[in-house]
Amino acid sequence: MAYLGYNHPRMLVLLFAAARAGAILVPLNWRLTAAEHRAILADCAPRYLVAEEEFAAHAKTLGVPLVPPAPPADGSRPEGCDDDPLLIVYTSGTTGRPKGAVLTQSALLWNGFNSIHAHDLSQSDHVLSALPMFHVGGLNNQTLPALQAGARVTLHPRFEAGRWLADVAARRPTLSLLVPAAMQAVISHPHWAQTDLSSLRLLNTGSMVVPRSLIRAFHARSIPVGQIYGCTETAPIATVLLREDAMRKEGSAGKPAAHCEVRIVQGEIQVRGPNVMRGYWNDAEATRAAFDGEWFRTGDLGRFDEEGFLWITGRAKDVIISGGENIHPAELENVLADCPAIAEAAVIGVPDPKWGEVPCACIVLRPGDHLTEAEVLGLFEDRLARYKHPRRIVFLENLPKNALGKVQREELRRRLGAA
């Protein structure tokens, strides 16, 4: 079954019910367009869709029944077990086509153990969850592990900096999680300076290389900032920067989680552990390509320092992480390729003070054709979620390429930076 809605306790109830019954839950990113939702639903073919009221009209256009099916006529009741798939979480693929990472009940359980260790979680803790639970970050970094540990959870429907600050002051949580864009929004809020944040014994972050300025703003308020490194396919906790190391190792992704192994092969970070996905739904070829034996190939680049702390140095994959959301250039390039006036195009991430990075479309027009920036942006309407749209359009005479004709994205970034 699929779920479409803002954060709500009903989603957690559905997840636990699915686990009990041996069913699978597919959380849908509510920021996507109907076309993107239909592509995901066609791939995983859910029996039905549970939609919150705000998305009821949108859900009716997706072609999936909104009413649960009748129970089996024989009265039998399936029961789930550890090895059953429980979550399919869709993430952008290298071709721009979303891939569904399959996480088993056991993977979520072991990820929970990793989180309990990462946060020193106990029944006395209170987690404030504001990030979307359609991502493994919002669902599995703190929210599910808190319930696993017997802690209390305050759940926000969606992130709002003012509400987050108000609830830290009023509800006194001990733990919370913010991606860099959310950290920036909190720091920039007019109530930041006067809000009492003293209840927080740790703030965790992740999803990209985190700017030191954001970390130091919280450190200046005596709030240690830990980090969690991982991805959808690792459920996501692969490495953790613990509270006791947060100040002296600011910016590091920490050490391997309690029940994870991490290695670096030719610069690439690889992960092995019981929290790693089983594979991609209906995509054996992509699954084979994602693994080196038992090791999941993250596509990220990193190094270990002399104390064994991991530092992220870049991404072998070209994924753009904007405000905590993954955007693959191929998704945008596929849209641009459909325009007859465009001879070729490449999309890269460029730095942005608010979102970390944003997509920039570099376009070469066919001789004699003309397009305005507004016309290019119009190509993305109703095809991709708005957060995926380019924030910058650059018209070029040519794209830098290597001897094999492949676009040299780093050279493109260098040229734009120089300009």
KAZITA-V757237 format. One record per pair of residues at least 12 apart in sequence whose C-alpha atoms are under 8 Angstrom apart, sorted by the first residue. I is the first residue (numbers start at 0). J is the second residue. Records with the same first field share a line. If there is no record, write none. Layout:
I->J / J
//
This chain:
0->22 / 23 / 24 / 25 / 45 / 46 / 47 / 48 / 49
1->24 / 25 / 26 / 27 / 45 / 47 / 48 / 49
2->24 / 25 / 26 / 27 / 48 / 49 / 50
3->26 / 27 / 28 / 29 / 48 / 49 / 50 / 51 / 54 / 58
4->27 / 29 / 50 / 51 / 52 / 53 / 54
5->29 / 51 / 131 / 156 / 157
6->131 / 132 / 154 / 155 / 156 / 157
7->154 / 155 / 156
8->154
14->85
17->79 / 85
18->78 / 79 / 80 / 85 / 104
19->78 / 79 / 80
20->76 / 77 / 78 / 79
21->77 / 78 / 79 / 80 / 83 / 84 / 85
22->79 / 84 / 85
23->84 / 85 / 86 / 87
24->85 / 86 / 87
25->86 / 87 / 88
26->86 / 87 / 88 / 132 / 133 / 134
27->133
28->133 / 134
30->384 / 385 / 386
31->383 / 384 / 385
32->381 / 382 / 383 / 384
33->57 / 60 / 61 / 381
34->381 / 382 / 383
35->382 / 383
36->61
37->61 / 62
39->89 / 97
40->63
42->281
43->99 / 280 / 281
45->63
46->63 / 64 / 67 / 68
47->63 / 64 / 65 / 66 / 67 / 68
48->63 / 64 / 65 / 66 / 67
49->65 / 66
50->65
80->104
81->103 / 104 / 105
82->103 / 104 / 105
83->103 / 104 / 105
84->101 / 102 / 103 / 104
85->101 / 102 / 103 / 104
86->100 / 101 / 102 / 103 / 104
87->99 / 100 / 101 / 102 / 280
88->100 / 101 / 102 / 133 / 134 / 135 / 231
90->231 / 325
91->325 / 326 / 327
92->327
93->316 / 327 / 329
94->329 / 330
95->327 / 328 / 329 / 330 / 331 / 333
96->330
98->279 / 280 / 282
99->279 / 280
100->231 / 232 / 276 / 277 / 278 / 279 / 280
101->232 / 276 / 277 / 278 / 279 / 280
102->232 / 234 / 274 / 275 / 276 / 277
103->276 / 277
105->273 / 274
106->234 / 273 / 274 / 275 / 276
107->139 / 234 / 274
108->274
109->258 / 273 / 274
110->139 / 144 / 234 / 235 / 236 / 273 / 274
111->139 / 140 / 143 / 144 / 147
112->144 / 257 / 258
113->236 / 256 / 257 / 258
114->140 / 141 / 144 / 236
115->144 / 145 / 148
116->256 / 257
117->239 / 240 / 241 / 256 / 257
118->201 / 241 / 242
120->145 / 148 / 150
121->145 / 148 / 149 / 150
122->148 / 149 / 150 / 151
123->150 / 151
124->145 / 150 / 151 / 172 / 173 / 174
125->145 / 150 / 151 / 152 / 153 / 171 / 172 / 173 / 174
126->141 / 142 / 145 / 150 / 151 / 152 / 153 / 172 / 173 / 174 / 175
127->152 / 153 / 154 / 155 / 167 / 172 / 173 / 174 / 175 / 176
128->141 / 142 / 152 / 153 / 154 / 155 / 175 / 176
129->154 / 155 / 156 / 157 / 158 / 159 / 163 / 176 / 177
130->155 / 157 / 158 / 176 / 177
131->156 / 157 / 158
134->231
135->230 / 231 / 234 / 235
136->231 / 235
137->176
139->234 / 235
140->176 / 235 / 236
141->175 / 176
158->181
160->181 / 184 / 185 / 188
161->185 / 188 / 190
163->185
164->185 / 190 / 191 / 194 / 196
165->194
167->195 / 196 / 198 / 199
168->194 / 195 / 196 / 198
171->196 / 198 / 199
172->198 / 199
173->198 / 199 / 200 / 201
174->199 / 200 / 201 / 202 / 203
175->199 / 201 / 202 / 203
176->202 / 203 / 204
177->202 / 203 / 204 / 205
178->204 / 205 / 206 / 322 / 323
179->204 / 205 / 206 / 207 / 209 / 210 / 213 / 322 / 323 / 354 / 355
180->321 / 322 / 323 / 353 / 354 / 355
181->322
182->213
183->213 / 353
184->353
186->213 / 216
196->220 / 222
197->221 / 222
199->222
200->222 / 223
201->222 / 223 / 224 / 225 / 242
202->222 / 223 / 224 / 225
203->224 / 225 / 226 / 227
204->224 / 225 / 226 / 227
205->226 / 227 / 228
206->227 / 228 / 229 / 230 / 320 / 323
207->320 / 323
208->250 / 311
209->250
210->250
211->249 / 250
214->249 / 250
218->246
223->242 / 245 / 246
224->242 / 245 / 246 / 249
225->239 / 240 / 241 / 242 / 244 / 245 / 249
226->239 / 240 / 241 / 250 / 251 / 252 / 253
227->239 / 240 / 252 / 253
228->252 / 253
230->297
232->275 / 276
233->270 / 274 / 275 / 276
234->274 / 275 / 276
235->274
236->256 / 274
237->255 / 256 / 259 / 260 / 261 / 270
238->252 / 253 / 254 / 255 / 256 / 259 / 261 / 309
239->252 / 253 / 254 / 255 / 256
240->252 / 253 / 254
241->253
250->310
251->308 / 309 / 310 / 311
252->308 / 309 / 310 / 311
253->308 / 309 / 310
254->307 / 308 / 309
258->272 / 273
259->271 / 272 / 273 / 274
260->272
263->301 / 302
266->300 / 301 / 302
267->296 / 297 / 298 / 299 / 300 / 301 / 315
268->296 / 297 / 298 / 299 / 300 / 301
269->294 / 295 / 296 / 297 / 298
270->294 / 295 / 296 / 297
271->293 / 294 / 295
275->295
298->314 / 315 / 316
299->311 / 312 / 313 / 314 / 315 / 316
300->312 / 313 / 314 / 315
301->313
317->347
319->347 / 348 / 356 / 357 / 358
320->355 / 356 / 357
321->354 / 355 / 356 / 357
322->353 / 354 / 355 / 356
326->387
328->345 / 346 / 347 / 358
329->346
331->346 / 379 / 383 / 387 / 388
332->344 / 345 / 346
334->378 / 379 / 382
335->375 / 378
338->378
340->364 / 365 / 368 / 369 / 370
341->362 / 363 / 364 / 365
342->362 / 363 / 364 / 365
343->362 / 363 / 364
344->360 / 361 / 362 / 363 / 398
345->360 / 361 / 362 / 398 / 406 / 408
346->358 / 359 / 360 / 361
347->359 / 360 / 361 / 408 / 412
349->412
357->389 / 390
358->387 / 388 / 389 / 390 / 391
359->389 / 390 / 391 / 392 / 393
360->389 / 391 / 392 / 393
361->392 / 393 / 394 / 395 / 398
362->392 / 393 / 394 / 395
363->394 / 395 / 396 / 397 / 398
364->394 / 395 / 396
372->392
375->392
376->388 / 389
398->411
399->411
//
